[in-house]
């Protein structure tokens, strides 16, 4: 139990240090840099996951349609005669 509490304390200390560092960094930023960071964060939070989900959806549709046409194409007889 002591190892688990030590680990939790270490994680808490790391997160609190990260938050302090981030707060100091934001306090030192100029307004244009702060605007750029906000826009970049907004892009990462909203647009990037949307693009990944749309990519996965269209890829699944492509694979599904491809599987239907490949199975239909394999069942048809070829119009060519066998060479003897």
N, C-alpha and C positions, 0 to 999 in steps of 0.2 A: 504494500500500500504506500510505503514511503517513496518508492521509485515513481509511482504514478503521480503523486502530489508534486514531486520534484519536476517531473516532466510538464505538468500543467502550469506550475509556477514559471518555468523557463519559457514556455510558449506565451504566457501572459506578459512576461517581461519583454520578450521580443516584439510582440504586437504593440505594447505601450511605447517602446522605443521607436518603432516604425511610425506610430501616430505622432509622436513628438517631433520626429525628423520631418514628417510631411507637413505638419503645422508650421514649423520654422521655414521650410522651403517655400510654402505658399505665401507666408508673410514677407519674404524677400523678393518675390517675383514682381516684375513690372506688370502694369495692366495689359499690355499687348501679349506678353508671355502667358499671363493668367488666362486670357481669352483663348489663346491657342491651345493651352492645356485643357481647357474646358471643352473646346470643340473636338479635340482628339479623344477625350474621354467619352463624349456624347457619341462619337462615331463608333468607338469600340463597344459601347453598351447597346446601341440600337441598330445600327446599320449592318455591322459585321455578322451578328447572329441571324439576322433576316436573310442575308446573302447565303449563309451556310445552309439554312433550312430550305431555301428555294433551290439551291444546287442539289441537295439530297433528294428533294421531291421530284425534280425534273430527271435526275439520274434514275430514280426508281421507275418513273413512267417510261423512260427510254429502254430500260432493261425489260420491263413488262411487255411493251410493244414489240421489242426485238424477239423475245421468247415466243410470242404468238406467231409472228411471221416466219421465224425459223422452223417451228414445228409444222406450220402449214406448208412451207416450201419442201420440207423433207418427205411429206406424205404424197406429193404429186409425182406422177410418173414422168420420166424425161422423154422429150419428143424424139430423141435420137435412137437409132437402131444399134443393137449390140454388134460389135465387130467380131467376126468369126475367124 
